[in-house]
Amino acid sequence: MTTNCRNDCVEPFEFPKKIYNRAGLARIDYRIGSYADFREAMFRKLNENEVLKNWTHREPDDPGIALLEGAAVLGDILTFYQELYANESYLRTAQWRESIADLVRLVGYQLSPGVGGKATFAFKFKGDKPITIPAGFPLKAQLAGITPPVDFETTTETVAYPDLSQFNLYRPYLLPNIQKGTNSFSLETANLKVDLNKGDRLFLAVTPSQSETDRQIVVIKEIKKRFDRTEIYIEGSWQSADVGKNIYAYKLGRSFRHFGHNSPPNFVTVEGDNTVTKNVRFSRRLNLKNSTLSPTSMPLDTEVDDISVGAILLVQLQLTNRSGIGSEHFFERKVSKVSQRSLTWDVGPLTAGTTIVEINSSITTKNLIYTDIRTIEFLEVIGEKFLLQGVYQEKSSRSLTKLLYFSNSQAYQHLDRRLLAFVKPDGTHETLTVSIDKNQIDADNSVKLRHLYLPNFSQDFSIKDFPLLAEPQVTVYGNLVAANQGKTEKEAVLGNGDSRQKFQTFKLPKSPLTYHHLPGATPPEAPELQIYVSDRLWQRVPAFFNQQPDAEIYIVREDSNGDSWVQFGDGTTGKQLPSGIKNIVAKYRTGIGAYGALKLETKVQASGRLDRLDRIDLPGIVTGGAAPETGENAKAAAPGKIQSLDRLVSLQDFESETLAIPGVAKALATWELVDNVPSVVVTVLMETGRTQEFTTVAEILSNLDRCRGAQRFPIAVPEGKRKYVYIAANVAFDPTCRWNLLQKDIQAALGVTGENQGLFSLQNRRFGQKEYTTRIAGIIQNVPGVLWVEVKGLISLGTADDPTQLNLPQAIASHPIISCTPQQILSLHPSHLKLNPLSPPSSNPC
């Protein structure tokens, strides 16, 4: 009801509409009317005209009516663009990036350009000689989510070694003591001078110099090579007492017995006219020389013609004293002489040809000088004895600061102070600089396990990822080369210098110009551009302000189309260009925005030639690349930077500078005590998947404070995290609405579809801000088409770099409030929103 009508009458028609906008609106209403308003106003004028009031036909088949409707369409279009341009004229209401860029440029703010990505590539070479990878070597990589292949170029010259192309590291080991029941032994392969095979016999002795030492003959069951050691597995196991670390072994060949050992126990002989049965004497005194044998002469039970002087014999026998008390003994002796002859044992019946070997010393000990020749066994030794130890076992340790590298000394030496990339099968990766123990470098360039010292790994790696005895889990790349995005274009002649013109401006032939982060610079992005004027390199500066008249400088600016323009001075702030024909030359690179992992089933391609190059890998992901700064970000960052006059004074200044860095999604500066020291704490939340770029942001902020800040207090830059929530709700909706469209509206209202608006959008969230079940219900309830809503579940899922990896709750529970720490922001991922549609019950027909 209006002031002129006290009844419920229709509002009077008002045209043109009065323009009125209260302060603080997000949108300016600047239209005096729409198509319907223009049409209605003109028809009312027809009705009021005395001449035309009888013209009552209002259908568009009348040419006059069609003309009026056409005028209404024109008025609708004009007022639409009037309102659009009016909104684009103010920073708060502008939507187009071009408009925002023009507005903030008026007060000295430049939108950040697109930044090129950076990555570390791993080169794999064939052969054994080092290869030099030059700086500027071109590469191409197809990244997921980016259609054209991305160009990269190496940043430094690097010497690559084929041995370090790809390898594994292992956890520390121990060699256990040899105990009763041990069935596996090992020795360094380099110390193994004999050929061992399955079925070979070994003689194991604890202390060969002691005749009564524990000993055992075993049969080899299996031979394995593991790193620098040969592992021997035997049939059965060691049956004597615990030995300790070492045990000696002999490879056995043939076995022999003492001549006469197989004589019958007695024999019949003739004495005169009678036959007499006599016993064969098997006893031999080993320290007495007789007419037949010396104490070191050992007749074998068979003739052998291939025993050589110097061969080793192991002698096992039973030694006794005069009273017949004795024990089993073992001796290692060397053959000093070999002879062949016929021999009769004592007065026994056995006479035969035999081989007599002379050993280098007697086989008696103390007063044990007697033996029964039937107990003597000679074991032929093949090769020399060797020392056995236990087999590798994984050492019980959780530390990752010392791992093992298996290769030769030369390759080990090249690892000192070298950057390595560690990659797990699931793509988890990390790069660390390692060091070596120079005392483990051998002159003989031997191949063995050596210690490698590392800094602390992240929590994504554990000692279980570096097994010693199982299949390796982590691939290590040693020939790493840093590269950044950008293709070096052909040198371009920009034009002719003219000393009569001020602020000469030239456009680069190709775009986008590559920029990279340069901590310490202002702004912190530097273009890959060199400008030569008459073959002299000029210097780029951020602005002409306060420059000397003779300074050989230029500035670079980007337009709304992404093209780059180079501008020179006017002779007052910067030197004017000298006159010349084609004397302005540019060397530059193009390409920005590379970010992400290598596309599946694709490989990194070398655009140049390198000898013996096998392949190129991307151990991690490409980081740092970003598109040009968006208008919405500039609207938030520009006012603060303008007010700071390019200084870092207030907390808002730190926030504004941080938001202008590509890849930063949210920033909060606070004044806190850190370890009892007053500090400025800038909590930085990176865009999803860009946490690896956090260190670059921290370095940029540190340099900004050093160059443009007060430097009266330390700067702490903790990393912000997204804390994800799970929401389950029953939603009753109007049956005339389509559920799939209504569901999208609910997601937009909650801010899970990527828009800047919505309850959980970053623009509307603050660090440490709580959320309530009642507010979530109210947001959903306000969506047109929703009849009522019941929030059944509101649960915290925790933080994660990849929200899809979070475990969803099995049981639905609703908490009235979800809180988070001052370094966290509540977020809602589309997969964490469960909406259960309910149709209202139909009404009774009567």
C-alpha positions in Angstrom: 0.0 0.0 0.0 1.4 3.4 -1.0 1.1 6.8 0.7 -1.4 7.9 -1.9 -3.7 4.9 -1.6 -4.9 3.7 1.8 -6.4 0.5 0.2 -4.5 -2.5 -1.2 -4.2 -1.0 -4.6 -1.6 -1.7 -7.2 1.7 0.1 -7.0 1.8 3.0 -9.5 3.9 2.3 -12.5 7.3 4.2 -12.2 9.4 4.7 -15.3 12.2 5.5 -15.5 13.2 3.8 -12.3 15.0 5.9 -9.7 18.6 4.8 -9.3 19.4 4.2 -5.6 22.1 1.9 -4.2 22.9 1.8 -0.5 26.5 1.4 0.6 28.2 -2.0 0.8 26.3 -3.8 -1.9 28.1 -6.4 -3.9 26.3 -5.3 -7.1 25.2 -1.9 -8.4 21.6 -1.6 -9.7 22.0 0.9 -12.6 19.1 0.0 -14.9 16.2 2.4 -15.4 14.1 -0.5 -16.7 14.0 -3.7 -18.6 12.3 -4.8 -21.8 8.9 -5.1 -20.1 9.3 -1.7 -18.5 10.1 0.0 -21.8 7.3 -1.7 -23.6 4.8 -0.9 -20.8 5.9 2.7 -20.7 5.4 3.2 -24.4 2.0 1.5 -24.5 0.9 3.8 -21.6 2.0 6.8 -23.7 -0.2 5.5 -26.6 -3.2 5.2 -24.3 -2.7 8.7 -23.0 -2.4 10.3 -26.4 -5.7 11.8 -27.7 -4.8 11.0 -31.3 -3.6 7.5 -30.7 -5.9 6.3 -27.9 -8.1 4.5 -30.3 -5.1 2.4 -31.5 -6.0 -0.5 -29.3 -4.4 -3.4 -31.2 -1.2 -4.5 -29.3 0.0 -7.5 -31.2 3.4 -7.5 -33.0 1.7 -8.3 -36.3 1.0 -4.5 -36.4 4.1 -2.8 -37.8 3.8 0.0 -35.4 3.6 -2.3 -32.4 6.6 -4.3 -33.8 8.5 -1.0 -34.0 7.8 -0.1 -30.4 8.8 -3.6 -29.2 12.0 -3.3 -31.2 12.7 0.0 -29.4 12.0 -1.8 -26.1 14.5 -4.5 -27.0 17.1 -1.8 -27.8 16.4 -0.1 -24.5 16.8 -3.4 -22.7 20.2 -4.0 -24.3 21.5 -0.5 -23.7 20.5 -0.5 -20.0 21.9 -4.0 -19.5 25.3 -2.8 -20.7 25.0 0.4 -18.8 24.6 -1.6 -15.6 27.4 -4.0 -16.7 29.8 -1.1 -17.4 28.8 0.7 -14.2 29.7 -2.4 -12.1 32.9 -2.9 -14.0 33.9 0.6 -13.1 34.3 -0.2 -9.4 36.7 -2.6 -7.8 34.1 -4.1 -5.4 31.6 -4.9 -8.1 33.9 -5.6 -11.1 33.9 -9.2 -12.4 36.1 -9.1 -15.5 39.8 -9.6 -15.0 40.5 -6.9 -17.6 38.4 -4.4 -15.6 40.0 -5.3 -12.3 43.5 -5.1 -13.8 42.8 -1.6 -15.2 41.3 -0.4 -11.9 44.2 -1.6 -9.7 46.8 -0.4 -12.2 45.6 3.2 -11.6 47.0 2.9 -8.0 50.1 1.0 -8.9 49.1 -2.6 -8.4 50.1 -5.1 -11.1 48.4 -8.4 -11.4 50.8 -11.2 -11.0 51.7 -12.9 -14.3 51.5 -16.6 -15.0 54.5 -18.5 -13.6 56.3 -21.4 -15.2 56.6 -24.7 -13.4 59.8 -26.4 -12.2 60.7 -30.0 -11.9 63.6 -32.4 -11.2 64.2 -34.9 -13.9 66.2 -38.2 -13.6 68.4 -39.2 -16.5 69.4 -42.8 -17.2 72.4 -43.6 -19.3 74.1 -46.6 -20.7 77.7 -47.5 -20.5 80.2 -46.7 -17.7 81.6 -43.3 -18.6 80.3 -40.0 -17.2 78.2 -37.8 -19.4 77.8 -34.0 -19.1 74.2 -32.7 -19.4 74.5 -29.0 -20.5 72.4 -26.2 -19.1 69.5 -25.3 -21.3 69.0 -28.9 -22.5 65.4 -29.1 -23.8 62.8 -31.6 -22.6 59.1 -32.2 -23.3 56.7 -33.8 -20.9 53.0 -34.5 -21.2 51.3 -33.6 -17.9 48.0 -34.8 -16.7 45.3 -32.2 -17.3 47.4 -30.1 -19.8 46.7 -30.9 -23.4 49.9 -29.7 -25.2 53.2 -31.1 -24.2 55.1 -28.8 -21.8 58.6 -27.6 -22.7 61.3 -27.6 -20.0 65.0 -26.7 -20.1 67.7 -27.7 -17.6 68.9 -24.9 -15.4 72.5 -26.0 -14.6 75.2 -28.1 -16.1 75.3 -31.6 -14.4 77.7 -34.5 -14.7 75.8 -37.8 -14.8 77.2 -41.2 -14.0 75.5 -44.3 -15.5 76.0 -46.3 -12.2 73.8 -43.7 -10.4 71.0 -43.7 -12.9 68.7 -45.9 -10.9 69.4 -48.0 -7.8 68.1 -49.1 -4.4 69.2 -48.5 -0.8 68.9 -51.0 2.0 68.4 -50.9 5.7 71.4 -51.8 8.0 72.3 -55.4 8.6 74.0 -57.7 11.1 75.8 -61.0 10.8 74.4 -63.2 13.6 76.5 -65.6 15.7 76.7 -69.2 14.5 74.7 -71.3 17.0 73.5 -74.8 17.3 70.9 -75.4 14.7 72.4 -72.9 12.2 71.9 -74.1 8.6 73.1 -71.1 6.7 76.5 -69.4 6.4 78.1 -66.8 4.3 81.4 -65.2 3.3 82.5 -62.3 1.2 82.4 -63.3 -2.5 85.8 -61.7 -3.1 87.4 -64.0 -0.5 85.9 -67.2 -2.0 88.8 -68.8 -4.0 87.1 -72.2 -4.7 84.1 -73.1 -6.8 81.2 -74.2 -4.6 78.2 -76.1 -6.0 75.2 -77.9 -4.7 76.2 -81.4 -3.3 79.7 -80.4 -2.4 81.0 -81.5 1.0 82.4 -79.0 3.5 84.4 -79.6 6.6 83.5 -77.1 9.3 86.0 -76.5 12.1 85.8 -73.9 14.8 89.6 -73.6 15.6 91.7 -75.6 13.2 94.8 -75.1 15.3 93.2 -77.1 18.1 93.0 -80.8 17.4 89.9 -81.3 19.6 87.9 -78.4 18.2 84.3 -78.8 17.3 83.9 -79.9 13.7 81.4 -81.4 11.3 81.1 -82.5 7.7 78.1 -81.0 5.9 76.7 -81.1 2.4 75.8 -78.0 0.5 72.0 -77.8 -0.2 71.9 -74.4 -2.0 74.2 -71.5 -3.0 72.9 -67.9 -3.2 74.5 -64.6 -4.1 73.4 -61.7 -2.0 75.1 -58.4 -2.5 78.8 -58.9 -1.8 78.5 -62.2 0.0 77.9 -65.8 -1.0 75.4 -67.6 1.1 75.7 -71.3 1.7 72.7 -73.4 2.9 73.5 -76.9 4.1 71.6 -80.1 4.6 70.7 -80.4 8.3 72.4 -77.9 10.6 75.4 -77.3 12.8 75.1 -79.7 15.7 77.8 -78.5 18.1 77.8 -75.7 20.6 77.5 -72.0 19.9 80.5 -70.9 17.9 80.5 -67.1 17.8 81.0 -64.9 14.7 83.3 -67.1 12.7 83.9 -70.7 11.7 86.4 -72.2 9.2 85.5 -74.3 6.2 87.3 -76.6 3.8 85.9 -77.9 0.6 86.4 -81.6 0.6 87.4 -83.8 -2.3 88.2 -87.5 -2.0 88.4 -89.5 1.2 91.1 -92.0 2.0 91.8 -94.5 4.8 95.0 -95.8 6.3 96.6 -98.7 4.5 95.6 -102.0 6.2 92.4 -100.6 7.8 90.4 -103.3 6.0 92.6 -106.3 7.1 90.9 -109.2 8.7 91.2 -109.2 12.5 93.3 -112.4 12.5 95.1 -114.6 10.1 96.5 -118.2 10.0 100.1 -118.8 9.5 102.4 -121.9 9.4 105.0 -122.3 12.1 107.0 -125.4 11.6 104.5 -128.2 11.1 101.7 -126.4 12.8 99.3 -123.7 11.8 98.9 -120.8 14.1 96.1 -118.2 14.2 97.4 -114.7 15.0 95.7 -111.4 15.5 96.4 -108.5 13.2 97.9 -105.5 15.1 96.0 -102.4 14.0 97.7 -100.1 16.6 100.3 -97.7 15.4 102.7 -95.6 17.4 102.9 -92.3 15.6 106.1 -91.0 17.1 108.3 -94.0 16.3 110.1 -94.6 13.1 110.5 -98.2 11.9 112.0 -99.8 8.9 108.9 -99.2 6.8 107.4 -95.9 7.9 108.4 -92.7 9.5 106.1 -90.9 12.0 105.0 -88.5 9.2 104.5 -91.3 6.5 100.9 -92.0 5.8 100.2 -95.0 3.5 96.8 -94.7 1.8 94.4 -97.5 1.2 94.6 -97.1 -2.6 97.1 -96.0 -5.2 96.6 -92.4 -6.2 98.6 -90.7 -8.8 97.1 -87.1 -8.8 98.0 -86.0 -5.3 100.5 -83.2 -5.6 103.0 -81.8 -3.1 101.6 -78.9 -1.2 98.0 -80.3 -1.1 96.1 -80.1 2.1 94.9 -83.2 3.9 92.7 -83.2 6.9 93.4 -86.1 9.2 90.8 -87.4 11.6 91.7 -90.1 14.0 91.5 -91.4 17.6 94.6 -90.8 19.7 95.3 -92.7 22.9 98.1 -93.0 25.5 99.9 -96.1 26.6 97.0 -97.1 28.8 94.5 -96.9 25.9 92.6 -93.8 27.1 92.2 -91.2 24.4 89.8 -89.1 22.2 89.0 -88.0 18.7 91.4 -85.5 17.1 91.7 -83.6 13.9 94.8 -82.2 12.2 95.4 -80.0 9.1 98.5 -81.1 7.3 100.3 -80.3 4.1 101.7 -82.9 1.8 105.4 -82.6 1.5 106.2 -85.8 -0.5 104.3 -88.5 -2.5 105.7 -91.9 -3.3 104.4 -95.2 -4.8 105.5 -98.7 -3.6 104.3 -102.1 -2.4 103.7 -102.4 1.3 103.0 -105.2 3.8 101.2 -104.0 7.0 103.2 -105.3 10.0 103.1 -109.2 9.9 99.6 -109.2 8.6 98.3 -110.9 5.5 97.9 -107.6 3.5 100.5 -106.8 0.9 99.7 -104.4 -1.9 100.8 -101.4 -3.8 100.0 -98.1 -2.1 100.6 -94.3 -2.2 102.6 -93.0 0.7 102.2 -89.3 1.5 104.6 -87.5 3.7 102.9 -84.8 5.8 104.7 -81.7 7.0 104.5 -82.6 10.7 103.4 -85.3 13.1 99.8 -85.9 14.2 100.3 -86.5 17.9 99.6 -84.3 20.8 101.2 -84.4 24.3 101.4 -88.1 25.4 98.7 -89.3 23.0 100.9 -91.1 20.6 99.0 -94.3 19.7 96.1 -94.8 17.3 94.1 -97.5 15.7 94.7 -97.2 12.0 91.0 -98.2 11.5 90.0 -94.8 12.9 92.3 -92.8 10.6 90.6 -90.9 7.8 92.3 -88.6 5.3 90.2 -85.9 3.7 91.5 -84.2 0.6 91.0 -80.5 0.6 90.2 -78.6 -2.6 91.7 -75.1 -2.5 92.3 -73.3 0.7 90.3 -73.0 3.8 87.9 -70.0 4.1 86.2 -68.2 6.9 82.4 -68.4 7.2 80.0 -66.2 9.1 76.3 -65.9 9.5 74.0 -64.7 6.7 72.6 -61.2 6.4 69.9 -60.3 8.8 68.0 -57.0 9.0 69.1 -54.9 11.9 66.4 -53.9 14.3 66.3 -50.1 13.8 63.8 -47.4 12.9 66.3 -44.7 11.9 66.6 -43.7 8.3 69.6 -41.6 8.7 72.0 -44.4 7.7 71.2 -46.8 4.8 73.3 -49.1 2.7 74.4 -48.6 -0.9 75.7 -51.5 -3.0 78.2 -50.7 -5.7 81.9 -50.1 -6.2 84.0 -47.4 -4.5 84.1 -45.1 -7.5 80.3 -44.9 -7.7 80.1 -44.6 -3.9 82.5 -41.7 -4.0 80.3 -39.9 -6.6 77.4 -39.9 -4.1 79.0 -37.5 -1.7 76.9 -34.3 -1.4 74.6 -35.5 -4.2 70.9 -34.9 -4.4 68.9 -38.1 -4.7 65.2 -38.7 -5.5 63.3 -41.5 -3.6 60.1 -42.8 -5.2 57.7 -45.3 -3.8 55.4 -47.5 -6.0 52.4 -45.3 -5.1 54.2 -42.2 -6.4 55.2 -40.8 -3.0 58.5 -39.1 -3.5 61.1 -37.0 -1.7 64.5 -35.5 -2.6 67.4 -35.5 -0.1 71.1 -34.7 -0.2 73.3 -37.6 1.0 76.9 -37.9 2.2 79.3 -40.8 2.4 81.9 -42.2 4.8 85.2 -41.5 3.1 87.0 -44.2 5.1 85.0 -46.8 3.2 86.5 -45.9 -0.1 88.8 -48.7 -1.2 91.7 -48.4 -3.6 90.7 -51.7 -5.3 87.3 -50.3 -6.2 85.6 -53.3 -4.6 81.9 -53.9 -4.9 80.2 -54.1 -1.5 77.6 -52.6 0.8 78.7 -49.2 2.2 77.0 -46.7 4.5 75.2 -43.7 3.1 74.2 -40.9 5.5 70.9 -39.0 5.0 69.0 -36.2 6.6 65.6 -37.0 8.1 62.9 -38.4 5.8 59.3 -37.2 6.0 56.7 -39.3 7.7 55.8 -40.8 4.3 58.9 -43.1 4.5 59.8 -45.7 7.0 62.6 -48.3 7.5 60.2 -50.9 6.1 60.5 -49.2 2.7 64.1 -50.2 2.5 64.2 -54.0 3.0 67.5 -55.8 2.9 66.2 -59.3 2.1 63.0 -58.7 0.2 62.1 -56.9 -3.0 63.1 -53.2 -2.9 60.2 -50.9 -2.4 61.9 -47.5 -3.1 63.5 -46.6 -6.4 66.4 -44.1 -6.0 67.5 -41.8 -8.8 71.0 -40.3 -8.7 71.3 -38.4 -11.9 69.0 -35.5 -11.1 68.8 -32.4 -13.1 66.7 -29.4 -12.2 64.7 -27.9 -15.0 62.1 -25.2 -15.3 59.3 -24.5 -17.8 59.9 -22.5 -20.9 60.9 -22.9 -24.5 63.7 -20.7 -25.7 62.4 -18.9 -28.8 64.4 -17.7 -31.7 66.0 -14.3 -31.1 63.5 -11.7 -32.2 64.1 -8.3 -33.6 61.5 -6.1 -31.9 62.0 -3.0 -34.1 64.0 0.1 -34.6 65.1 2.5 -31.9 64.2 6.2 -32.4 65.9 8.7 -30.1 63.1 11.2 -30.9 60.4 9.1 -29.3 59.7 8.7 -25.6 58.5 5.5 -23.9 58.9 3.4 -27.0 57.0 0.2 -26.7 57.4 -3.1 -28.5 55.4 -6.3 -28.4 57.0 -9.7 -28.0 56.2 -11.9 -31.0 55.0 -14.9 -29.0 53.2 -15.4 -25.7 52.9 -16.2 -22.9 56.2 -14.9 -21.7 57.7 -17.3 -19.1 58.1 -16.0 -15.5 59.7 -17.8 -12.6 59.7 -17.2 -8.8 62.7 -15.1 -7.7 62.7 -14.7 -3.9 64.1 -11.3 -2.9 62.9 -9.5 -6.0 60.0 -7.1 -6.1 57.7 -8.4 -7.5 58.8 -11.9 -6.7 58.3 -13.1 -10.3 61.0 -12.5 -12.9 60.6 -13.0 -16.7 62.9 -15.1 -18.8 63.7 -12.2 -21.0 66.9 -10.4 -22.1 66.8 -7.2 -24.2 69.8 -6.2 -26.2 69.9 -2.6 -27.5 72.6 -2.2 -30.1 74.2 -5.4 -28.8 74.2 -4.1 -25.3 72.2 -5.9 -22.5 69.8 -3.6 -20.8 68.4 -4.2 -17.3 64.7 -4.9 -16.4 63.2 -2.9 -13.6 59.7 -3.2 -12.0 58.9 0.5 -12.7 60.4 3.7 -14.1 59.8 5.5 -10.8 63.0 7.1 -9.3 65.2 5.9 -12.2 68.1 8.0 -13.5 67.9 9.7 -16.9 70.8 7.7 -18.3 69.7 4.3 -16.8 69.6 1.6 -19.5 66.4 0.0 -18.3 63.1 -1.2 -19.5 59.8 -2.6 -18.0 57.6 -5.5 -19.0 53.8 -5.5 -18.9 51.1 -7.9 -19.9 47.9 -6.9 -21.5 44.4 -8.5 -21.2 45.2 -11.0 -24.0 48.3 -12.3 -22.2 50.7 -10.6 -24.7 53.9 -9.0 -23.3 55.0 -5.5 -24.1 58.5 -4.0 -23.5 58.7 -0.3 -22.8 61.7 2.0 -22.6 62.3 5.3 -20.8 61.7 8.9 -21.8 65.1 10.4 -21.0 63.9 11.5 -17.6 63.1 8.2 -15.9 65.2 5.9 -17.9 67.2 6.3 -21.0 65.6 6.8 -24.4 66.4 4.3 -27.1 69.2 5.2 -29.4 68.3 5.4 -33.1 69.1 2.3 -35.1 67.8 -0.2 -37.7 66.7 -3.4 -36.0 68.8 -2.7 -33.0 66.2 -3.9 -30.4 66.6 -7.7 -30.0 64.9 -10.0 -27.5 65.9 -13.4 -26.2 63.1 -14.9 -24.3 61.2 -18.1 -23.3 57.5 -18.9 -23.5 55.3 -21.2 -21.5 53.5 -20.9 -18.1 51.2 -22.8 -15.8 52.8 -26.3 -15.8 51.8 -28.2 -12.7 51.0 -31.8 -11.8 52.2 -35.4 -12.5 53.3 -37.0 -15.7 50.4 -38.3 -17.7 49.9 -42.1 -17.5 51.6 -44.1 -20.2 53.7 -41.2 -21.4 57.4 -40.6 -21.1 59.6 -37.6 -20.9 61.1 -36.8 -24.3 64.5 -35.2 -24.9 64.3 -32.5 -27.5 68.1 -32.5 -28.0 70.7 -35.2 -28.4 72.8 -36.8 -25.6 75.1 -39.8 -26.2 74.1 -43.1 -24.6 70.9 -41.6 -23.2 68.5 -44.5 -22.3 65.5 -42.7 -20.8 64.3 -39.7 -18.7 62.0 -40.0 -15.7 60.0 -37.5 -13.7 60.4 -38.9 -10.1 58.0 -36.4 -8.6 55.6 -33.8 -10.0 56.0 -30.5 -11.6 55.4 -27.7 -9.1 55.3 -23.9 -9.0 53.4 -23.3 -12.3 50.4 -21.1 -12.1 48.0 -19.2 -14.3 48.0 -15.4 -14.2 46.5 -13.9 -11.0 42.7 -14.0 -11.1 40.6 -10.9 -10.7 39.0 -12.1 -7.5 42.4 -12.6 -5.9 43.5 -9.1 -7.0 40.3 -7.6 -5.5 41.3 -9.0 -2.2 45.1 -8.3 -2.4 45.3 -5.0 -4.2 43.7 -2.7 -1.5 46.0 -3.9 1.2 49.1 -3.6 -1.0 48.1 -0.1 -2.0 47.6 1.0 1.5 51.0 -0.3 2.6 52.9 1.9 0.1 55.0 -1.2 -0.8 56.1 -1.7 2.8 55.4 -4.5 5.3 54.2 -2.7 8.4 50.8 -4.1 9.5 49.6 -7.6 9.7 47.3 -6.9 6.8 50.4 -6.0 4.7 51.8 -9.5 5.3 48.4 -11.0 4.3 48.2 -9.0 1.1 51.7 -9.8 0.0 51.1 -13.5 0.6 47.9 -13.6 -1.3 49.6 -12.1 -4.3 52.0 -15.1 -4.5 50.8 -17.7 -7.1 49.5 -20.9 -5.5 48.4 -19.3 -2.2 44.8 -19.9 -1.4 44.5 -18.2 2.0 46.7 -16.3 4.4 46.3 -15.1 8.0 48.9 -13.0 9.8 48.8 -12.9 13.6 51.0 -11.6 16.4 52.0 -14.5 18.6 54.7 -15.9 20.9 56.9 -18.5 19.3 59.2 -20.2 21.8 58.6 -17.2 24.1 59.7 -14.8 21.3 57.2 -12.3 19.9 56.8 -13.1 16.2 54.7 -12.4 13.2 53.0 -15.7 12.3 51.7 -15.9 8.7 49.6 -19.1 8.3 49.6 -20.0 4.6 47.1 -22.4 3.0 48.2 -23.6 -0.4 45.9 -24.5 -3.2 45.0 -28.2 -3.2 48.0 -30.3 -4.3 50.5 -27.5 -4.0 51.9 -28.2 -0.5 55.4 -28.9 -2.0 55.6 -25.2 -3.0 55.2 -24.1 0.6 58.9 -23.7 1.2 59.1 -21.3 -1.8 56.4 -19.2 -0.3 58.1 -19.1 3.1 61.4 -18.1 1.4 59.6 -15.3 -0.6 58.1 -13.9 2.6 61.4 -14.0 4.5 63.1 -12.0 1.7 60.2 -9.5 1.5 60.5 -8.8 5.2 64.3 -8.4 4.8 64.0 -6.0 1.9 60.7 -4.1 2.7 59.9 -4.9 6.3 60.8 -3.5 9.7 63.0 -6.5 10.5 62.4 -6.0 14.2 60.9 -9.4 14.8 61.1 -12.9 13.3 58.7 -14.2 10.7 57.2 -17.7 11.2 55.4 -19.3 8.3 53.4 -22.4 9.4 51.5 -24.3 6.8 47.8 -24.2 6.9 45.7 -27.3 6.5 42.2 -28.1 5.3 40.2 -30.1 7.9 37.5 -32.0 6.0 34.1 -32.6 7.4 31.5 -35.2 6.4 27.8 -34.1 6.1 24.8 -36.4 5.8 21.3 -34.8 5.4 17.8 -35.8 4.6 16.3 -33.3 2.2 12.6 -33.1 1.4 12.0 -31.3 -1.9 9.2 -30.0 -4.0 8.2 -32.8 -6.4 7.9 -30.2 -9.2 11.7 -29.7 -9.0 14.2 -32.0 -10.6 16.4 -33.5 -8.0 19.6 -33.6 -10.0 19.4 -29.8 -10.5 18.3 -29.1 -7.0 21.3 -31.2 -5.7 23.7 -28.9 -7.7 22.1 -25.9 -6.1 22.6 -27.3 -2.6 26.2 -28.1 -3.4 26.7 -24.5 -4.6 25.1 -23.2 -1.5 27.5 -25.2 0.6 30.5 -24.2 -1.5 31.6 -27.6 -2.7 31.4 -27.1 -6.5 34.4 -24.7 -6.8 32.5 -21.4 -6.8 33.8 -18.5 -4.7 30.5 -18.3 -2.8 29.1 -20.9 -0.5 29.3 -21.8 3.2 32.6 -23.8 2.8 34.2 -21.8 0.0 37.6 -20.4 1.0 36.4 -16.9 0.4 33.8 -17.3 3.3 36.0 -19.3 5.7 38.6 -18.1 8.2 41.3 -20.0 10.0 40.0 -21.6 13.2 36.4 -20.8 12.3 33.8 -23.3 13.8 30.8 -24.6 12.0 27.4 -25.5 13.4 24.8 -28.1 12.4 22.0 -25.5 12.6 23.7 -23.2 10.1 24.3 -26.0 7.7 20.6 -26.9 8.0 19.6 -23.2 7.4 21.8 -22.9 4.3 20.2 -26.0 2.7 16.7 -24.9 3.8 17.2 -21.6 2.0 17.7 -23.3 -1.4 14.6 -22.8 -3.5 12.8 -26.1 -3.9 13.8 -27.5 -0.5 10.8 -28.1 1.8 12.6 -29.1 4.9 16.0 -30.6 5.9 17.4 -32.7 8.7 21.1 -32.9 9.2 21.8 -36.5 10.3 25.6 -36.4 10.4 28.3 -33.8 10.9 31.7 -35.5 11.5 35.3 -34.4 11.3 37.4 -36.5 9.0 40.8 -34.9 9.7 43.4 -33.3 7.4 44.8 -34.7 4.2 46.5 -33.5 1.0 44.2 -35.8 -1.0 40.7 -35.7 0.5 39.6 -38.7 -1.5 42.0 -40.9 0.6 40.2 -40.2 3.8 38.2 -43.0 5.3 34.5 -42.3 5.5 32.7 -43.0 8.8 30.9 -46.3 9.1 28.4 -45.0 11.6 26.7 -41.7 11.1 26.8 -39.3 14.1 25.9 -35.7 14.4 28.0 -33.2 16.4 26.4 -29.8 17.0 29.7 -28.0 16.6 32.8 -28.8 14.6 35.9 -26.8 15.6 39.5 -26.6 14.2 42.8 -25.2 15.2 44.0 -21.7 14.3 46.1 -23.3 11.5 43.1 -25.2 10.0 40.2 -24.3 7.7 37.1 -26.4 7.6 36.4 -27.7 4.1 33.8 -29.9 2.4 34.7 -32.2 -0.5 32.0 -33.3 -2.9 32.6 -36.9 -2.0 32.0 -36.1 1.7 28.4 -34.7 1.2 25.7 -37.3 1.3 22.2 -36.0 0.5 19.2 -38.3 0.9 16.3 -37.0 -1.2 12.8 -37.4 0.4 9.5 -36.8 -1.4 6.7 -35.3 0.8 3.7 -37.6 1.4 0.9 -37.2 -1.1 -2.3 -35.5 0.3 -5.5 -37.4 0.7 -7.9 -37.1 -2.3 -10.8 -36.0 0.1 
